Amino acid sequence: MTTSQTPPHEHRPWYRRIRVDWFVTAIVVSAVVATLLPATGEANHVLDWAVKVLIFILFYLYGVRLAPREALAGLTHWRLHVTILVFTYVVFPLIALALRPLSGHYLSPELYLGVLWLSILPSTVQSSINFTSIAGGNVAGAIVSASLSNILGVFFTPLLAMVVMSTGGLVIEPSSILDLCVQLLLPFVLGQLTRRWTAGFVTSHPRLKLVDQFSIVCVVYSAFSDGINEGVWHTVGAFDIVRLLPVLLVVLAVMLTITWWLPGRLGFGRRDQIAIQFCGTKKSLATGAPMASVLFSAAQVPLLVLPLMIFHMAQLIACGVIAGRYRTKSPAWHERAGRLSVTEKPST
């Protein structure tokens, strides 16, 4: 008697294979709580200083975790990394700029600026690598590309913001550049310089990741509290946010399509295509929210972060489904499934 044992989770419908991301849930809850119970007065002043300290710690840890030597050592596959960086910092912003006619007509100008902001952010690190691994893609290439994207993003994103965001009517003040250097670049560089002594401790204590997540939740709460205090929600209604959702879904669908189709035409193999798709479409909420709070005024940050929050949730769901489909279609998966088939002799 021959029985084929297929992993039971493969039979579940796609919506049951989606795991709850408690980090994203905490971010959404913090935004809702800030909308209903914003920090005011002295509490808001203390929160602002606490957020600055947390952002400093956050980017210090980023600097410790990212290994530049490993990234440089992996540059032998330069075509892969250049392609991902082009999708991240050129193609994505161009698509966002192409949506400019929607500003002031279909989308509010404030929310359109949020779309521009998310378009110039670096890729995520952890989820890009995780989805590439699940789908059977080039994990080594994803690690190098995602790390490079974040290292370069500390410099590229503010420069692109000065060009792209100014065309949308948002001006970055010179004092914001100084704040950027003190709160983002300085701790990041310190993390890089001290990582030979601290990297072992940080990597051996995975719970330090909670510091990252707590910092970002606090940044979102502070940003939305400031938005409520500044009366920012009087400029944007619920219907504006509802109209934002299909725009972000279309942008995500376009990016997922071209990051798969174009690399195939350029001669990349399936494993590289998977890495390009997952690294080239992701946008980092972990970097975008703190950086926005440093570069822009308190009244601007909530509406800049809101499209990023929605896009972040959408990309996690979409990429989770796609990675699962790629996995079941990969030769490695079918080979593994074949090994699970057990042939038993009938008892006599």
C-alpha positions as a Markdown table, in Angstrom:
| # | Residue | x | y | z |
|---|---|---|---|---|
| 1 | Met | 0.0 | 0.0 | 0.0 |
| 2 | Thr | 1.4 | 3.4 | -1.0 |
| 3 | Thr | 0.4 | 6.5 | 0.8 |
| 4 | Ser | 1.5 | 10.0 | -0.1 |
| 5 | Gln | 2.1 | 12.2 | 2.9 |
| 6 | Thr | 1.8 | 15.8 | 2.0 |
| 7 | Pro | 2.4 | 18.4 | 4.8 |
| 8 | Pro | -1.0 | 19.2 | 6.2 |
| 9 | His | -0.5 | 23.0 | 6.0 |
| 10 | Glu | -0.3 | 22.8 | 2.3 |
| 11 | His | -4.0 | 21.8 | 2.1 |
| 12 | Arg | -5.1 | 24.8 | 4.1 |
| 13 | Pro | -6.7 | 27.7 | 2.2 |
| 14 | Trp | -4.3 | 30.7 | 1.7 |
| 15 | Tyr | -6.1 | 32.9 | 4.3 |
| 16 | Arg | -5.4 | 30.3 | 7.0 |
| 17 | Arg | -1.7 | 30.2 | 6.1 |
| 18 | Ile | -1.3 | 33.9 | 6.9 |
| 19 | Arg | 0.2 | 34.3 | 10.3 |
| 20 | Val | -0.7 | 37.2 | 12.5 |
| 21 | Asp | 2.1 | 39.7 | 12.6 |
| 22 | Trp | 1.9 | 41.0 | 16.2 |
| 23 | Phe | 4.4 | 43.8 | 15.5 |
| 24 | Val | 2.1 | 45.2 | 12.7 |
| 25 | Thr | -0.9 | 44.7 | 15.0 |
| 26 | Ala | 0.8 | 46.7 | 17.8 |
| 27 | Ile | 1.6 | 49.5 | 15.3 |
| 28 | Val | -2.0 | 49.7 | 14.2 |
| 29 | Val | -3.2 | 49.6 | 17.9 |
| 30 | Ser | -0.8 | 52.4 | 18.8 |
| 31 | Ala | -2.1 | 54.6 | 16.0 |
| 32 | Val | -5.7 | 54.0 | 17.1 |
| 33 | Val | -4.9 | 54.6 | 20.8 |
| 34 | Ala | -3.1 | 57.9 | 19.9 |
| 35 | Thr | -6.1 | 59.0 | 17.9 |
| 36 | Leu | -8.4 | 58.4 | 20.8 |
| 37 | Leu | -6.0 | 59.2 | 23.7 |
| 38 | Pro | -3.2 | 61.4 | 22.4 |
| 39 | Ala | -0.3 | 62.5 | 24.6 |
| 40 | Thr | -0.7 | 66.1 | 25.5 |
| 41 | Gly | 1.1 | 68.8 | 27.6 |
| 42 | Glu | 4.1 | 67.7 | 29.6 |
| 43 | Ala | 3.5 | 64.0 | 28.8 |
| 44 | Asn | 3.9 | 64.8 | 25.1 |
| 45 | His | 7.1 | 66.7 | 25.7 |
| 46 | Val | 8.6 | 63.8 | 27.6 |
| 47 | Leu | 7.4 | 61.4 | 24.9 |
| 48 | Asp | 9.2 | 63.5 | 22.2 |
| 49 | Trp | 12.5 | 63.2 | 24.1 |
| 50 | Ala | 12.0 | 59.5 | 24.8 |
| 51 | Val | 11.4 | 58.9 | 21.1 |
| 52 | Lys | 14.6 | 60.7 | 20.1 |
| 53 | Val | 16.5 | 58.5 | 22.5 |
| 54 | Leu | 14.8 | 55.3 | 21.2 |
| 55 | Ile | 15.5 | 56.3 | 17.6 |
| 56 | Phe | 19.2 | 56.8 | 18.5 |
| 57 | Ile | 19.3 | 53.3 | 20.0 |
| 58 | Leu | 17.3 | 51.9 | 17.1 |
| 59 | Phe | 19.8 | 53.1 | 14.4 |
| 60 | Tyr | 22.7 | 52.1 | 16.6 |
| 61 | Leu | 21.4 | 48.5 | 16.6 |
| 62 | Tyr | 20.9 | 48.7 | 12.8 |
| 63 | Gly | 24.5 | 49.7 | 12.5 |
| 64 | Val | 25.6 | 46.8 | 14.7 |
| 65 | Arg | 23.5 | 44.2 | 12.9 |
| 66 | Leu | 24.5 | 45.1 | 9.3 |
| 67 | Ala | 27.8 | 43.6 | 8.3 |
| 68 | Pro | 29.5 | 45.8 | 5.5 |
| 69 | Arg | 32.3 | 43.2 | 5.0 |
| 70 | Glu | 29.8 | 40.5 | 4.2 |
| 71 | Ala | 27.8 | 42.8 | 1.9 |
| 72 | Leu | 31.0 | 43.8 | 0.0 |
| 73 | Ala | 32.1 | 40.2 | -0.2 |
| 74 | Gly | 28.8 | 39.2 | -1.8 |
| 75 | Leu | 29.1 | 41.9 | -4.5 |
| 76 | Thr | 30.4 | 39.3 | -7.0 |
| 77 | His | 26.8 | 38.8 | -8.1 |
| 78 | Trp | 26.7 | 42.5 | -8.9 |
| 79 | Arg | 24.0 | 42.3 | -11.6 |
| 80 | Leu | 21.5 | 41.0 | -9.0 |
| 81 | His | 22.3 | 43.7 | -6.4 |
| 82 | Val | 22.2 | 46.5 | -8.9 |
| 83 | Thr | 18.9 | 45.3 | -10.3 |
| 84 | Ile | 17.3 | 45.3 | -6.8 |
| 85 | Leu | 18.7 | 48.7 | -6.0 |
| 86 | Val | 17.4 | 50.1 | -9.3 |
| 87 | Phe | 13.9 | 48.8 | -8.5 |
| 88 | Thr | 14.1 | 50.1 | -5.0 |
| 89 | Tyr | 15.4 | 53.6 | -5.6 |
| 90 | Val | 14.6 | 54.4 | -9.2 |
| 91 | Val | 11.7 | 52.4 | -10.6 |
| 92 | Phe | 9.5 | 52.6 | -7.4 |
| 93 | Pro | 9.9 | 56.4 | -7.1 |
| 94 | Leu | 9.2 | 56.8 | -10.8 |
| 95 | Ile | 5.9 | 54.9 | -10.4 |
| 96 | Ala | 5.0 | 57.1 | -7.5 |
| 97 | Leu | 5.8 | 60.3 | -9.5 |
| 98 | Ala | 3.6 | 59.0 | -12.3 |
| 99 | Leu | 0.7 | 59.1 | -9.9 |
| 100 | Arg | 1.1 | 62.9 | -9.4 |
| 101 | Pro | -2.1 | 63.7 | -11.4 |
| 102 | Leu | -4.1 | 61.9 | -8.7 |
| 103 | Ser | -2.9 | 64.5 | -6.1 |
| 104 | Gly | -5.6 | 67.0 | -5.3 |
| 105 | His | -8.1 | 65.2 | -7.4 |
| 106 | Tyr | -8.5 | 61.5 | -6.4 |
| 107 | Leu | -6.0 | 61.6 | -3.5 |
| 108 | Ser | -5.4 | 64.4 | -1.0 |
| 109 | Pro | -2.0 | 66.1 | -1.5 |
| 110 | Glu | -1.0 | 65.0 | 2.0 |
| 111 | Leu | -1.6 | 61.3 | 1.4 |
| 112 | Tyr | 0.0 | 61.5 | -2.0 |
| 113 | Leu | 3.2 | 62.8 | -0.3 |
| 114 | Gly | 2.9 | 59.7 | 1.9 |
| 115 | Val | 3.0 | 57.6 | -1.3 |
| 116 | Leu | 6.1 | 59.5 | -2.4 |
| 117 | Trp | 7.7 | 58.9 | 0.9 |
| 118 | Leu | 7.2 | 55.1 | 1.0 |
| 119 | Ser | 8.5 | 54.9 | -2.6 |
| 120 | Ile | 12.0 | 56.2 | -1.7 |
| 121 | Leu | 12.5 | 54.0 | 1.4 |
| 122 | Pro | 14.9 | 51.1 | 1.6 |
| 123 | Ser | 13.9 | 47.4 | 1.4 |
| 124 | Thr | 13.1 | 45.5 | 4.6 |
| 125 | Val | 15.8 | 43.0 | 5.7 |
| 126 | Gln | 14.1 | 40.3 | 7.7 |
| 127 | Ser | 10.9 | 39.8 | 5.7 |
| 128 | Ser | 12.7 | 40.0 | 2.4 |
| 129 | Ile | 15.1 | 37.3 | 3.4 |
| 130 | Asn | 12.4 | 35.2 | 5.0 |
| 131 | Phe | 10.1 | 35.2 | 2.0 |
| 132 | Thr | 13.0 | 34.5 | -0.4 |
| 133 | Ser | 13.9 | 31.5 | 1.8 |
| 134 | Ile | 10.3 | 30.2 | 1.9 |
| 135 | Ala | 9.9 | 30.6 | -1.9 |
| 136 | Gly | 13.2 | 28.7 | -2.6 |
| 137 | Gly | 15.0 | 31.8 | -3.9 |
| 138 | Asn | 18.6 | 33.0 | -3.8 |
| 139 | Val | 18.8 | 33.6 | 0.0 |
| 140 | Ala | 22.5 | 34.6 | 0.0 |
| 141 | Gly | 21.8 | 37.2 | -2.7 |
| 142 | Ala | 18.7 | 38.5 | -0.7 |
| 143 | Ile | 20.8 | 38.9 | 2.4 |
| 144 | Val | 23.4 | 41.0 | 0.6 |
| 145 | Ser | 20.9 | 43.1 | -1.4 |
| 146 | Ala | 18.6 | 43.8 | 1.6 |
| 147 | Ser | 21.6 | 44.8 | 3.7 |
| 148 | Leu | 23.0 | 47.0 | 1.0 |
| 149 | Ser | 19.6 | 48.6 | 0.5 |
| 150 | Asn | 19.4 | 49.6 | 4.2 |
| 151 | Ile | 23.0 | 50.7 | 4.4 |
| 152 | Leu | 22.6 | 52.9 | 1.4 |
| 153 | Gly | 19.1 | 54.0 | 2.4 |
| 154 | Val | 20.5 | 55.9 | 5.4 |
| 155 | Phe | 22.1 | 58.2 | 2.8 |
| 156 | Phe | 19.9 | 57.7 | -0.4 |
| 157 | Thr | 16.4 | 58.3 | 1.2 |
| 158 | Pro | 17.1 | 61.8 | 2.6 |
| 159 | Leu | 18.7 | 62.8 | -0.6 |
| 160 | Leu | 15.8 | 61.5 | -2.7 |
| 161 | Ala | 13.4 | 63.2 | -0.2 |
| 162 | Met | 15.0 | 66.5 | -0.9 |
| 163 | Val | 14.4 | 66.0 | -4.7 |
| 164 | Val | 11.2 | 64.0 | -4.9 |
| 165 | Met | 9.3 | 65.4 | -1.9 |
| 166 | Ser | 10.1 | 69.0 | -2.7 |
| 167 | Thr | 8.5 | 68.6 | -6.1 |
| 168 | Gly | 5.4 | 67.5 | -4.2 |
| 169 | Gly | 5.4 | 70.7 | -2.2 |
| 170 | Leu | 7.1 | 69.4 | 1.0 |
| 171 | Val | 10.3 | 71.3 | 2.0 |
| 172 | Ile | 12.9 | 69.8 | 4.2 |
| 173 | Glu | 14.4 | 72.4 | 6.5 |
| 174 | Pro | 18.2 | 72.6 | 6.9 |
| 175 | Ser | 17.8 | 71.9 | 10.6 |
| 176 | Ser | 16.2 | 68.6 | 9.7 |
| 177 | Ile | 19.5 | 67.6 | 8.0 |
| 178 | Leu | 21.3 | 68.3 | 11.2 |
| 179 | Asp | 18.8 | 66.2 | 13.2 |
| 180 | Leu | 19.2 | 63.4 | 10.6 |
| 181 | Cys | 23.0 | 63.4 | 11.2 |
| 182 | Val | 22.7 | 63.4 | 15.0 |
| 183 | Gln | 19.8 | 61.0 | 15.4 |
| 184 | Leu | 20.3 | 58.6 | 12.4 |
| 185 | Leu | 23.7 | 58.8 | 10.8 |
| 186 | Leu | 25.7 | 59.2 | 14.0 |
| 187 | Pro | 24.3 | 56.1 | 15.8 |
| 188 | Phe | 24.4 | 54.1 | 12.6 |
| 189 | Val | 28.1 | 54.9 | 12.1 |
| 190 | Leu | 28.8 | 54.2 | 15.8 |
| 191 | Gly | 27.1 | 50.9 | 15.4 |
| 192 | Gln | 29.3 | 50.0 | 12.4 |
| 193 | Leu | 32.5 | 51.1 | 14.2 |
| 194 | Thr | 31.7 | 49.2 | 17.4 |
| 195 | Arg | 30.2 | 46.1 | 15.9 |
| 196 | Arg | 33.4 | 44.0 | 16.2 |
| 197 | Trp | 32.8 | 44.2 | 20.0 |
| 198 | Thr | 29.0 | 44.3 | 20.2 |
| 199 | Ala | 27.8 | 42.2 | 17.2 |
| 200 | Gly | 28.2 | 39.0 | 19.1 |
| 201 | Phe | 26.2 | 40.2 | 22.1 |
| 202 | Val | 23.4 | 41.6 | 19.9 |
| 203 | Thr | 23.1 | 38.6 | 17.7 |
| 204 | Ser | 23.1 | 36.2 | 20.7 |
| 205 | His | 20.3 | 38.1 | 22.4 |
| 206 | Pro | 17.4 | 38.0 | 19.9 |
| 207 | Arg | 15.1 | 39.6 | 22.4 |
| 208 | Leu | 16.8 | 42.9 | 21.6 |
| 209 | Lys | 14.6 | 42.9 | 18.6 |
| 210 | Leu | 11.9 | 43.9 | 21.0 |
| 211 | Val | 13.7 | 47.2 | 21.5 |
| 212 | Asp | 13.5 | 47.8 | 17.8 |
| 213 | Gln | 9.8 | 47.0 | 17.7 |
| 214 | Phe | 9.0 | 49.0 | 20.9 |
| 215 | Ser | 10.9 | 52.0 | 19.5 |
| 216 | Ile | 8.8 | 52.0 | 16.3 |
| 217 | Val | 5.5 | 51.5 | 18.1 |
| 218 | Cys | 6.5 | 54.6 | 20.3 |
| 219 | Val | 7.4 | 56.6 | 17.1 |
| 220 | Val | 4.0 | 55.8 | 15.6 |
| 221 | Tyr | 2.1 | 56.7 | 18.8 |
| 222 | Ser | 4.1 | 59.9 | 19.1 |
| 223 | Ala | 3.5 | 60.8 | 15.5 |
| 224 | Phe | -0.2 | 60.3 | 15.6 |
| 225 | Ser | -0.5 | 62.1 | 19.0 |
| 226 | Asp | 1.2 | 65.1 | 17.4 |
| 227 | Gly | -1.1 | 64.8 | 14.5 |
| 228 | Ile | -4.2 | 64.9 | 16.7 |
| 229 | Asn | -2.8 | 67.9 | 18.7 |
| 230 | Glu | -2.1 | 69.7 | 15.4 |
| 231 | Gly | -5.6 | 69.0 | 14.1 |
| 232 | Val | -4.2 | 67.2 | 11.1 |
| 233 | Trp | -7.2 | 64.9 | 10.7 |
| 234 | His | -9.4 | 67.8 | 9.9 |
| 235 | Thr | -7.6 | 68.0 | 6.5 |
| 236 | Val | -8.2 | 64.3 | 5.6 |
| 237 | Gly | -11.4 | 62.4 | 5.9 |
| 238 | Ala | -12.1 | 58.7 | 6.2 |
| 239 | Phe | -13.2 | 58.6 | 2.5 |
| 240 | Asp | -9.7 | 59.9 | 1.5 |
| 241 | Ile | -8.1 | 56.9 | 3.3 |
| 242 | Val | -10.5 | 54.5 | 1.7 |
| 243 | Arg | -9.5 | 55.8 | -1.7 |
| 244 | Leu | -5.9 | 55.4 | -0.8 |
| 245 | Leu | -6.1 | 51.7 | -0.4 |
| 246 | Pro | -6.7 | 50.7 | -4.1 |
| 247 | Val | -3.9 | 53.1 | -5.1 |
| 248 | Leu | -1.4 | 51.3 | -2.9 |
| 249 | Leu | -2.7 | 47.9 | -4.0 |
| 250 | Val | -2.2 | 48.8 | -7.7 |
| 251 | Val | 1.3 | 50.1 | -6.9 |
| 252 | Leu | 2.1 | 46.9 | -5.1 |
| 253 | Ala | 0.7 | 44.8 | -8.0 |
| 254 | Val | 2.6 | 46.7 | -10.6 |
| 255 | Met | 5.9 | 46.3 | -8.7 |
| 256 | Leu | 5.4 | 42.6 | -8.0 |
| 257 | Thr | 4.7 | 42.1 | -11.7 |
| 258 | Ile | 7.6 | 44.0 | -13.2 |
| 259 | Thr | 10.1 | 42.7 | -10.6 |
| 260 | Trp | 9.3 | 39.2 | -11.8 |
| 261 | Trp | 8.8 | 39.8 | -15.5 |
| 262 | Leu | 11.7 | 42.1 | -16.3 |
| 263 | Pro | 14.4 | 40.1 | -14.6 |
| 264 | Gly | 13.2 | 37.1 | -16.5 |
| 265 | Arg | 13.8 | 39.0 | -19.7 |
| 266 | Leu | 17.2 | 40.1 | -18.5 |
| 267 | Gly | 18.3 | 36.5 | -18.2 |
| 268 | Phe | 18.1 | 35.9 | -14.5 |
| 269 | Gly | 17.2 | 32.5 | -13.2 |
| 270 | Arg | 14.2 | 31.6 | -11.1 |
| 271 | Arg | 16.0 | 31.8 | -7.8 |
| 272 | Asp | 17.4 | 35.2 | -8.6 |
| 273 | Gln | 13.9 | 36.4 | -9.9 |
| 274 | Ile | 12.5 | 35.4 | -6.5 |
| 275 | Ala | 15.1 | 37.4 | -4.6 |
| 276 | Ile | 14.6 | 40.4 | -6.9 |
| 277 | Gln | 10.9 | 40.3 | -6.5 |
| 278 | Phe | 10.8 | 40.1 | -2.7 |
| 279 | Cys | 13.7 | 42.5 | -2.1 |
| 280 | Gly | 12.8 | 45.0 | -4.8 |
| 281 | Thr | 9.1 | 45.5 | -3.8 |
| 282 | Lys | 9.5 | 45.7 | 0.0 |
| 283 | Lys | 9.5 | 49.0 | 1.9 |
| 284 | Ser | 10.7 | 49.3 | 5.4 |
| 285 | Leu | 8.3 | 50.6 | 8.0 |
| 286 | Ala | 11.1 | 50.1 | 10.6 |
| 287 | Thr | 13.2 | 52.7 | 8.8 |
| 288 | Gly | 10.5 | 54.9 | 7.3 |
| 289 | Ala | 8.6 | 55.8 | 10.5 |
| 290 | Pro | 11.6 | 56.9 | 12.5 |
| 291 | Met | 13.2 | 58.7 | 9.6 |
| 292 | Ala | 10.0 | 60.6 | 8.8 |
| 293 | Ser | 9.8 | 61.8 | 12.5 |
| 294 | Val | 13.3 | 63.2 | 12.2 |
| 295 | Leu | 13.0 | 64.8 | 8.8 |
| 296 | Phe | 9.5 | 66.3 | 8.8 |
| 297 | Ser | 7.4 | 68.4 | 11.2 |
| 298 | Ala | 5.1 | 66.8 | 13.7 |
| 299 | Ala | 2.0 | 67.8 | 11.7 |
| 300 | Gln | 3.3 | 66.1 | 8.6 |
| 301 | Val | 4.4 | 62.8 | 10.0 |
| 302 | Pro | 1.1 | 61.0 | 10.6 |
| 303 | Leu | -0.1 | 61.3 | 7.0 |
| 304 | Leu | 3.3 | 60.4 | 5.7 |
| 305 | Val | 3.4 | 57.2 | 7.8 |
| 306 | Leu | -0.2 | 56.2 | 7.2 |
| 307 | Pro | 0.3 | 55.0 | 3.5 |
| 308 | Leu | 3.5 | 53.2 | 4.6 |
| 309 | Met | 1.6 | 51.3 | 7.4 |
| 310 | Ile | -1.1 | 50.2 | 4.9 |
| 311 | Phe | 1.4 | 49.3 | 2.3 |
| 312 | His | 3.5 | 47.3 | 4.8 |
| 313 | Met | 0.5 | 45.2 | 5.8 |
| 314 | Ala | -0.5 | 44.7 | 2.2 |
| 315 | Gln | 3.0 | 43.6 | 1.1 |
| 316 | Leu | 3.2 | 41.1 | 4.0 |
| 317 | Ile | -0.1 | 39.4 | 3.0 |
| 318 | Ala | 0.6 | 39.4 | -0.7 |
| 319 | Cys | 4.2 | 38.2 | -0.4 |
| 320 | Gly | 3.2 | 35.5 | 2.1 |
| 321 | Val | 0.7 | 34.1 | -0.5 |
| 322 | Ile | 3.1 | 34.4 | -3.4 |
| 323 | Ala | 6.0 | 32.8 | -1.4 |
| 324 | Gly | 3.7 | 29.9 | -0.6 |
| 325 | Arg | 2.8 | 29.4 | -4.2 |
| 326 | Tyr | 6.4 | 29.6 | -5.4 |
| 327 | Arg | 7.4 | 27.0 | -2.7 |
| 328 | Thr | 4.9 | 24.4 | -3.9 |
| 329 | Lys | 6.0 | 24.9 | -7.5 |
| 330 | Ser | 9.7 | 24.6 | -6.8 |
| 331 | Pro | 11.6 | 21.5 | -7.8 |
| 332 | Ala | 13.1 | 21.3 | -4.3 |
| 333 | Trp | 9.6 | 21.2 | -2.7 |
| 334 | His | 8.4 | 18.4 | -5.0 |
| 335 | Glu | 11.6 | 16.4 | -4.4 |
| 336 | Arg | 11.0 | 16.8 | -0.6 |
| 337 | Ala | 7.4 | 15.8 | -1.0 |
| 338 | Gly | 8.4 | 12.8 | -3.0 |
| 339 | Arg | 10.7 | 11.7 | -0.1 |
| 340 | Leu | 7.7 | 11.8 | 2.2 |
| 341 | Ser | 5.9 | 9.1 | 0.2 |
| 342 | Val | 6.2 | 5.8 | 2.2 |
| 343 | Thr | 5.8 | 2.4 | 0.6 |
| 344 | Glu | 4.5 | -0.3 | 2.9 |
| 345 | Lys | 4.1 | -4.0 | 2.3 |
| 346 | Pro | 0.6 | -5.3 | 3.0 |
| 347 | Ser | 0.5 | -7.5 | 6.0 |
| 348 | Thr | -0.2 | -11.2 | 5.4 |
